[in-house]
Amino acid sequence: MAVHDRSRGHDLAALRDLNSSVVLRELRRESPRTVSGLAGATGLSRPTVEALVEQLAARGWITEAAVPATGRAPGRPARRYRFRAEAGHVVGVDIGLKRIVLLLARLDGEIVARARHDIPSEATGAERIELLRGRLRHFLAGQGLAPHDVWSVGIGVPGMVGETGRIRSVIVPDWTDLDLARRLADDFPGTDRILVENDVNLAVLAEHWRGAARLADDVACVRLGPRISCGLMIDGRLHRGRRGGAGELGILPQLGLEQVQKGFAWAGERLPGESATDALARAVRSGEAGALDVLDRFLAGVAPAVAALVLALDPELVVLSGTLARVGDPLTPLLSAHLGPLTLHVPQLAVSTLGREGVALGGVRRALDAVEARLSGRQHGTTRSGPHDA
Amino acid sequence: MAVHDRSRGHDLAALRDLNSSVVLRELRRESPRTVSGLAGATGLSRPTVEALVEQLAARGWITEAAVPATGRAPGRPARRYRFRAEAGHVVGVDIGLKRIVLLLARLDGEIVARARHDIPSEATGAERIELLRGRLRHFLAGQGLAPHDVWSVGIGVPGMVGETGRIRSVIVPDWTDLDLARRLADDFPGTDRILVENDVNLAVLAEHWRGAARLADDVACVRLGPRISCGLMIDGRLHRGRRGGAGELGILPQLGLEQVQKGFAWAGERLPGESATDALARAVRSGEAGALDVLDRFLAGVAPAVAALVLALDPELVVLSGTLARVGDPLTPLLSAHLGPLTLHVPQLAVSTLGREGVALGGVRRALDAVEARLSGRQHGTTRSGPHDA
C-alpha cells in the first residue's frame, strides 16, 4: 500500500473550487476513461481536461490505467485514467460494551483490513477510550499507515449522540456527556474528520449500503441483542431526530421493552463471556430443545415496540440485526406472527447478514459520506431539498 | 375575476421545454421586475427575455405591473412585469364525516373564496360523493369559474390513502377501496389534477405552510377530536409511509388510544349536532366546572400514543390540532406534564390556530405543489435526493 504524499489530506480544501473536482467526480463515478470521454461528460474542452488530468495525477488522485490486453486496436490506443481509490483511507469503528471492531477501507469502500478486540467488562469509560486509541494506532501501523493517512473515521457508540456530538449513554454511564470526537482529536488532528454516531444508526446505513436494505429507502433496523435498539432511514437518509433520539422506544413502559431486556434469560448452557442472547442464538442454531420456544417468547415481548415503530412510520422494510440475527431465517416468520394482530400490515422483514461488522461497516459508509461531502464542497454528506423548491 | 383563455391549462405541458419557464419562475419568485432585471437573473440576453415576456403576456401568465405612483423618475421608467397569480386557481377540500370545507385559492396561495356544508349523518358513501360534486360545482359557479379553470384539487379524506389512490376508511366504511379521484374525473377531466390524501396528512402540510410549524421541518401533527390521528413531516416533506399508513398508532392496544376514543364522554351540556369533544372544548373555554379535569384525563389517555410517536421520531415540534385545539393555550402544559415521564425529552408543543380550515388549506398546498411540479417538469411536487449523490 504505497503512501504518496503525507500532506495529501490537506489538499482537499483547495480542490473544492477547482474544475478538477468535476473531472475527479466523473472518474469516481466511472473508471477508466479517456480525455475525450471526460471532455464529453464534463462539458470542458480537451486541453482543459488534459491540464486537469495532469494536475490530478501529480496530486496522486488519479493514475493512468493499464491498457486492456485483449483486442488489437489500430494505432496507439488513447490513454485511459482511473480514480486512485487507494489514494486515501477511511476507518469504521464499533465500540460496544464488550468489543471493539475496526475496519479499514479504501476510498471506493473496499475493506482492506479488519480487527476485533474484547473490552474487559470492568473497564471504566476513560480506560475504554485509551483502549480504543491504542488499538486504532496499532491497527493503522500494522497497515503501514499513520493517523493522518486516514481521511475520516466513523465511530459507532452504544448511546444517543446529540447535535453537539455529546453522548448520552445508559450502557457506559461515565460516557454521558462525553465528546468522543474531541477526545480523539489529538490522534486525528481536525475533529471534523471524526464522526461519532449512535451504533444502530450506523447499522441502518450499512444495511442500506451493502446489506439487506439495498433496495429500500424507508427502513427500520432493529437490533435484537442484550440491548434492543432501532435505527431509521427515511427517504434514503438516516433519520436521527431532533436530539438524536429517534427510535428510542425502550423508554415507554406501555411497550414493555425494558422488561423483556431485563427479564430475558436462557436456561441452557452458556460459554464463558457469552451473553444470554449469544447463547440463545447458538442454541437455536444447534437445534437445542426448547430454544425456539424461548426465542418465540422473546419476540412476543419485543413485538409491541416493533409494532409501534411500524405503525408510526409504515416503513418498506424492517431489518433484524444484532446477536439474534445469527439465528437467520426462523426469525422472520416468528416475529411476523406476533406483529400481525398489532399492525395494519406486517412490513417486509429481513434478517441482517452483516454479522458483527455491521456497525463498523456503517462507520465506513459514514466516513466515506464525509469525504464525498468535502470533495463536492458540501458538509456532512447530506443533501437537503425542500418540497417547494421549484 | 377575468378568465382569459379556456385552454390555458393545456399550455402547461408545452411550457416545460421553453426558456419562458425560467423567466416565469423568476417572476413567481419575485415580482414585479424589469426586462434588465430578468436578463440578469436568468443569464438570458435582453432580446430573448423581451421575446419571452411578450409570449408569456400573450398566454396570460404575466402582465405589466402598474408604475409606482411615488417618486419622480427621470425620463420614462422601465416597464415592469409581474406574475399573474390570478391566471389560475386551485381548490382545497376537506370532506370529513360531518362537514365539507371548500377553499378556492389563486396560484400564489391567496384564498379568494371559502364555503362550508354539513353532511347529513345518515348519508351513504355514494351520497357523500354526490354531495361533494354538487357543492364543488356550485362553489365554482358562484365565483364565475368552470371546473376546467381549476388547475388542481387537493382533497382530504378521513382514511388512509394507499399508493394506488384507494381509500381505506373506518370512518366512512363504504368508502373502502374507493378511488375518489377517478369518481370525480368526469367533473375535472384528467385525474392527475385531483389529489386525494389522508386528512391529517394535509393538516401537517397546512401547519408547515401557514400554521404553527412554519419554522420546523420535522413535525408531528396530532388531531385531537372525535378521532385521534397523526400526520408526519420529516425533513420538510410529508411522510406517508409505504402504504399511506404512517402515524396510525391507534391500532396498537398497548397504547390504549381506541379506549380513549370510545370511552370519552362529556357529562356537561351538549348543543344539537355537537360531538363530545366539541362540547368539551366549549366547556373549557367558558370555564365550566370540571371541564379542565375531563380534558386532563383525556390527555392522560392520549399521552402514551403521542409519546410513542415522539420516541420513534424525535420530532422538533408536535402541533395539536382538531376539535380540542380550540381550547388553546391550556392544552400544552397539560399534555406536556403527561409526556414528561414517558419520553426522554418533551418536544416543543404548539396549538394549531388554523381552526376548521386546516385540512382544506393543506389541500390547497397539495394542489399548488402539483401545479409547481408541472410547471417545472417534475411530477407530484416532490423531489428525491439520495444520500450519496455527489
Boltz contact constraints between the chains, C-beta under 6 A:
constraints:
  - contact:
      token1: [A, 25]
      token2: [B, 390]
      max_distance: 6.0
  - contact:
      token1: [A, 234]
      token2: [B, 234]
      max_distance: 6.0
  - contact:
      token1: [A, 236]
      token2: [B, 386]
      max_distance: 6.0
  - contact:
      token1: [A, 236]
      token2: [B, 387]
      max_distance: 6.0
  - contact:
      token1: [A, 237]
      token2: [B, 387]
      max_distance: 6.0
  - contact:
      token1: [A, 241]
      token2: [B, 313]
      max_distance: 6.0
  - contact:
      token1: [A, 241]
      token2: [B, 314]
      max_distance: 6.0
  - contact:
      token1: [A, 242]
      token2: [B, 314]
      max_distance: 6.0
  - contact:
      token1: [A, 242]
      token2: [B, 316]
      max_distance: 6.0
  - contact:
      token1: [A, 243]
      token2: [B, 314]
      max_distance: 6.0
  - contact:
      token1: [A, 243]
      token2: [B, 345]
      max_distance: 6.0
  - contact:
      token1: [A, 245]
      token2: [B, 314]
      max_distance: 6.0
  - contact:
      token1: [A, 245]
      token2: [B, 344]
      max_distance: 6.0
  - contact:
      token1: [A, 246]
      token2: [B, 313]
      max_distance: 6.0
  - contact:
      token1: [A, 246]
      token2: [B, 314]
      max_distance: 6.0
  - contact:
      token1: [A, 248]
      token2: [B, 311]
      max_distance: 6.0
  - contact:
      token1: [A, 249]
      token2: [B, 311]
      max_distance: 6.0
  - contact:
      token1: [A, 251]
      token2: [B, 311]
      max_distance: 6.0
  - contact:
      token1: [A, 251]
      token2: [B, 344]
      max_distance: 6.0
  - contact:
      token1: [A, 252]
      token2: [B, 307]
      max_distance: 6.0
  - contact:
      token1: [A, 252]
      token2: [B, 308]
      max_distance: 6.0
  - contact:
      token1: [A, 252]
      token2: [B, 311]
      max_distance: 6.0
  - contact:
      token1: [A, 252]
      token2: [B, 342]
      max_distance: 6.0
  - contact:
      token1: [A, 254]
      token2: [B, 254]
      max_distance: 6.0
  - contact:
      token1: [A, 254]
      token2: [B, 255]
      max_distance: 6.0
  - contact:
      token1: [A, 254]
      token2: [B, 304]
      max_distance: 6.0
  - contact:
      token1: [A, 255]
      token2: [B, 254]
      max_distance: 6.0
  - contact:
      token1: [A, 304]
      token2: [B, 254]
      max_distance: 6.0
  - contact:
      token1: [A, 307]
      token2: [B, 252]
      max_distance: 6.0
  - contact:
      token1: [A, 308]
      token2: [B, 252]
      max_distance: 6.0
  - contact:
      token1: [A, 308]
      token2: [B, 308]
      max_distance: 6.0
  - contact:
      token1: [A, 309]
      token2: [B, 312]
      max_distance: 6.0
  - contact:
      token1: [A, 311]
      token2: [B, 248]
      max_distance: 6.0
  - contact:
      token1: [A, 311]
      token2: [B, 249]
      max_distance: 6.0
  - contact:
      token1: [A, 311]
      token2: [B, 251]
      max_distance: 6.0
  - contact:
      token1: [A, 311]
      token2: [B, 252]
      max_distance: 6.0
  - contact:
      token1: [A, 312]
      token2: [B, 309]
      max_distance: 6.0
  - contact:
      token1: [A, 312]
      token2: [B, 312]
      max_distance: 6.0
  - contact:
      token1: [A, 313]
      token2: [B, 241]
      max_distance: 6.0
  - contact:
      token1: [A, 313]
      token2: [B, 246]
      max_distance: 6.0
  - contact:
      token1: [A, 314]
      token2: [B, 241]
      max_distance: 6.0
  - contact:
      token1: [A, 314]
      token2: [B, 242]
      max_distance: 6.0
  - contact:
      token1: [A, 314]
      token2: [B, 243]
      max_distance: 6.0
  - contact:
      token1: [A, 314]
      token2: [B, 245]
      max_distance: 6.0
  - contact:
      token1: [A, 314]
      token2: [B, 246]
      max_distance: 6.0
  - contact:
      token1: [A, 316]
      token2: [B, 242]
      max_distance: 6.0
  - contact:
      token1: [A, 342]
      token2: [B, 252]
      max_distance: 6.0
  - contact:
      token1: [A, 344]
      token2: [B, 245]
      max_distance: 6.0
  - contact:
      token1: [A, 344]
      token2: [B, 251]
      max_distance: 6.0
  - contact:
      token1: [A, 345]
      token2: [B, 243]
      max_distance: 6.0
  - contact:
      token1: [A, 372]
      token2: [B, 390]
      max_distance: 6.0
  - contact:
      token1: [A, 376]
      token2: [B, 390]
      max_distance: 6.0
  - contact:
      token1: [A, 383]
      token2: [B, 385]
      max_distance: 6.0
  - contact:
      token1: [A, 385]
      token2: [B, 383]
      max_distance: 6.0
  - contact:
      token1: [A, 385]
      token2: [B, 385]
      max_distance: 6.0
  - contact:
      token1: [A, 386]
      token2: [B, 236]
      max_distance: 6.0
  - contact:
      token1: [A, 387]
      token2: [B, 236]
      max_distance: 6.0
  - contact:
      token1: [A, 387]
      token2: [B, 237]
      max_distance: 6.0
  - contact:
      token1: [A, 390]
      token2: [B, 25]
      max_distance: 6.0
  - contact:
      token1: [A, 390]
      token2: [B, 372]
      max_distance: 6.0
  - contact:
      token1: [A, 390]
      token2: [B, 376]
      max_distance: 6.0
